[in-house]
Amino acid sequence: MKQYNVAVIGATGMVGQRFISLLEHHPWFHVTTLAASAHSAGKTYEQAVSGRWMMSTPIPEAAKSIVVKDAVADAEEIAHSVDFAFCAVDMKKDEIRALEETYAKYECPVMSNNSAHRFTPDVPMMIPEINDDHAQIIEAQRKRLGTKRGFAAAKYIGVVMKEIIRDATVYGTKYVTVVEIMGRNAGWLTAAAALAKSDDCEGVDMICLPEVPFNVEHFIEKVRVMQEKKPSIVIAVSEGVKLEDGRYVCELADDVHAVDAFGHKALTGTARYLANVVARNLDTKTRCIELSTLQRCAGHLTSRTDITEAYQVGGAAAKAAFEGVTGQMVALKRISNSPYQCTTELHPISEVANLEKKVPLSWMNANHTQMTDEFLAYARSLIQAELTPLYIAGLPHHIYMKNQK
């Protein structure tokens, strides 16, 4: 994959420091040039930010020895030495507009983090990590739409599945447990059941996602073969698994299914139907568990990563609103898995509404029953670290708003 040489203009400020931190080890971008005010020019970057490095991580090693250039006086040299520049200068808006247009006139695309050009009619709102080719930007945006689909429930599902597996195996009898997890057309939360597997837990035996057409007969046969090797089977299934003809599996039950305000069928009963089918066809006990709203209410199991990103998204939304931006949605853009790095970006709501990011089938094994290591690397980043809730009288205390008189 080609790497683009980039400059960070305004590299010594807090936003510039954030750019440099996020771009460390980036697969697409290579920071070759750092620029700031005349005061910092001529110093190594380490010298320039000495005593005022504000990031929680150390200064990237590759950036320490780069000699800082003058963002104004060296503009032409900088522009000709890189593929494009990230601009994070802290100046008056008219000065920022003039500086960024100077780089543009030198044929250097500028990805600005400033609001100076936010209302300039011919300056589009670009995504920072993409080059200036419009077609590539549109393609990249469409590919990256699933980062809004958070994994706020992923940690809960991983924990609960471990506990269900432990309970299901303690008796040593033949038992099939089917756990129904949220996911109408995309199986991200159900896939998170794979996180239960570890040195102290063998993990779920089968994962069924809505991305994979479901066949009831094949499902029963898979369970039969599995039970020949072990008595207790635990299966994670998305509420929205569908047959080849497009019908939801839950529609095979005799239940009456209502519709919501958008005309979507209320999906419930998938686990119950499958558990009953297995019980009728195989010599085994079964049970169904529907996690339902519990999987999005478990605030006590929210990861520190989730909490941090919630503040990050809220802050980005508030900033955009105060700057007059409208019709946009804040999304999370992952930079890397290891170390996990994520930033925010804005997307037009018209390009997000009613669209879904499906789980790539390449992240499942050949039988479409388990998740691959690639998925686990993606998902594990989202459940790291804990923030213990404040407990009062033995129960977690929730933040709430008092009624205003």
QUIFEN-V97016 format. One record per backbone hydrogen bond with DSSP energy under -1.0 kcal/mol. CO is the residue of the C=O (numbers start at 1). NH is the residue of the N-H. E is the energy in kcal/mol with one decimal. If there is no record, write none. Layout:
co->[CO & CO]
nh->[NH & NH]
e->[E & E]
This chain:
co->[4 & 5 & 5 & 6 & 6 & 7 & 8 & 9 & 13 & 14 & 15 & 16 & 17 & 18 & 19 & 23 & 28 & 30 & 33 & 34 & 35 & 35 & 36 & 37 & 40 & 43 & 44 & 45 & 49 & 60 & 60 & 63 & 64 & 66 & 68 & 69 & 70 & 72 & 74 & 75 & 76 & 78 & 84 & 85 & 86 & 87 & 92 & 93 & 94 & 95 & 96 & 97 & 98 & 99 & 100 & 101 & 102 & 103 & 104 & 109 & 111 & 115 & 117 & 120 & 127 & 133 & 134 & 135 & 136 & 137 & 138 & 139 & 140 & 142 & 144 & 145 & 148 & 151 & 153 & 154 & 155 & 156 & 157 & 158 & 159 & 160 & 161 & 162 & 163 & 164 & 165 & 174 & 175 & 176 & 177 & 178 & 179 & 180 & 181 & 183 & 187 & 188 & 190 & 191 & 192 & 193 & 194 & 198 & 201 & 206 & 208 & 209 & 215 & 216 & 217 & 218 & 219 & 220 & 221 & 222 & 223 & 226 & 226 & 231 & 233 & 234 & 234 & 235 & 236 & 237 & 238 & 241 & 242 & 243 & 247 & 248 & 249 & 250 & 258 & 260 & 264 & 269 & 270 & 271 & 272 & 273 & 274 & 275 & 276 & 277 & 278 & 282 & 285 & 287 & 289 & 291 & 292 & 293 & 297 & 298 & 299 & 303 & 304 & 305 & 306 & 307 & 308 & 309 & 310 & 311 & 312 & 313 & 314 & 315 & 316 & 317 & 318 & 319 & 320 & 321 & 327 & 329 & 331 & 333 & 336 & 341 & 341 & 343 & 345 & 347 & 348 & 349 & 349 & 352 & 360 & 361 & 363 & 365 & 369 & 370 & 372 & 373 & 374 & 375 & 376 & 379 & 380 & 384 & 385 & 390 & 392 & 395]
nh->[30 & 83 & 84 & 32 & 33 & 86 & 35 & 88 & 17 & 18 & 19 & 20 & 21 & 22 & 23 & 26 & 4 & 6 & 8 & 69 & 10 & 11 & 71 & 41 & 43 & 68 & 48 & 49 & 52 & 63 & 64 & 66 & 46 & 45 & 42 & 36 & 74 & 75 & 78 & 79 & 80 & 81 & 7 & 111 & 9 & 113 & 96 & 97 & 98 & 99 & 100 & 101 & 102 & 103 & 104 & 105 & 106 & 108 & 107 & 85 & 87 & 118 & 120 & 123 & 130 & 137 & 138 & 139 & 140 & 141 & 142 & 143 & 144 & 145 & 147 & 148 & 150 & 154 & 157 & 158 & 159 & 160 & 161 & 162 & 163 & 164 & 165 & 166 & 167 & 168 & 169 & 285 & 233 & 287 & 235 & 289 & 237 & 291 & 239 & 240 & 191 & 192 & 193 & 194 & 195 & 196 & 197 & 201 & 198 & 236 & 238 & 212 & 219 & 220 & 221 & 222 & 223 & 224 & 225 & 226 & 227 & 229 & 230 & 175 & 177 & 205 & 206 & 179 & 208 & 181 & 241 & 249 & 214 & 246 & 243 & 251 & 252 & 253 & 266 & 263 & 260 & 273 & 274 & 275 & 276 & 277 & 278 & 279 & 280 & 281 & 282 & 284 & 176 & 178 & 180 & 294 & 295 & 296 & 299 & 301 & 302 & 307 & 308 & 309 & 310 & 311 & 312 & 313 & 314 & 315 & 316 & 317 & 318 & 319 & 320 & 321 & 322 & 323 & 325 & 324 & 349 & 347 & 345 & 343 & 341 & 335 & 336 & 333 & 331 & 329 & 351 & 352 & 353 & 355 & 363 & 364 & 372 & 368 & 207 & 365 & 376 & 377 & 378 & 379 & 380 & 382 & 383 & 305 & 304 & 397 & 395 & 392]
e->[-3.2 & -3.1 & -1.1 & -2.2 & -1.5 & -3.2 & -2.6 & -3.3 & -2.6 & -2.1 & -2.4 & -2.3 & -2.4 & -2.7 & -2.1 & -2.0 & -3.3 & -2.4 & -2.1 & -2.7 & -2.3 & -2.6 & -3.1 & -1.4 & -1.8 & -3.1 & -2.5 & -2.0 & -2.5 & -1.2 & -1.2 & -1.1 & -2.1 & -1.9 & -2.9 & -2.5 & -2.2 & -1.3 & -2.8 & -2.9 & -2.0 & -1.1 & -1.5 & -3.3 & -3.3 & -2.6 & -2.5 & -2.5 & -1.9 & -2.5 & -2.9 & -2.1 & -1.6 & -1.9 & -2.1 & -2.3 & -1.1 & -2.0 & -1.8 & -2.4 & -2.3 & -1.6 & -1.5 & -2.0 & -1.8 & -2.0 & -2.3 & -2.1 & -2.7 & -2.6 & -2.0 & -2.0 & -1.5 & -1.0 & -1.1 & -1.1 & -2.1 & -1.7 & -2.4 & -2.4 & -2.4 & -3.1 & -2.6 & -1.5 & -1.8 & -2.7 & -2.6 & -2.2 & -2.2 & -2.7 & -1.5 & -1.1 & -2.9 & -2.0 & -3.0 & -2.6 & -2.9 & -2.0 & -2.4 & -1.6 & -2.7 & -1.2 & -1.9 & -2.1 & -1.8 & -1.7 & -1.3 & -1.5 & -2.5 & -2.6 & -2.4 & -1.4 & -2.3 & -2.3 & -2.1 & -2.4 & -2.1 & -2.3 & -2.4 & -2.2 & -2.4 & -1.5 & -1.7 & -1.8 & -3.1 & -2.7 & -1.1 & -3.2 & -2.6 & -2.5 & -1.5 & -2.6 & -3.6 & -1.9 & -3.1 & -1.4 & -2.1 & -1.2 & -3.5 & -1.9 & -2.6 & -2.5 & -2.4 & -2.6 & -2.1 & -2.3 & -2.4 & -2.2 & -2.0 & -1.5 & -2.6 & -1.9 & -2.0 & -2.4 & -3.3 & -1.7 & -1.2 & -1.6 & -2.5 & -1.8 & -1.4 & -2.2 & -2.8 & -2.4 & -2.1 & -2.0 & -2.1 & -2.8 & -2.4 & -2.8 & -2.1 & -2.4 & -2.5 & -2.5 & -2.3 & -2.5 & -2.5 & -1.3 & -2.6 & -1.6 & -2.5 & -2.3 & -2.2 & -2.7 & -2.0 & -3.2 & -1.3 & -3.8 & -3.3 & -3.1 & -1.8 & -1.8 & -3.0 & -1.9 & -2.1 & -1.8 & -2.6 & -1.6 & -1.7 & -2.3 & -2.0 & -2.4 & -1.5 & -3.0 & -2.8 & -1.5 & -1.2 & -1.3 & -1.9 & -3.5 & -1.7 & -3.2]
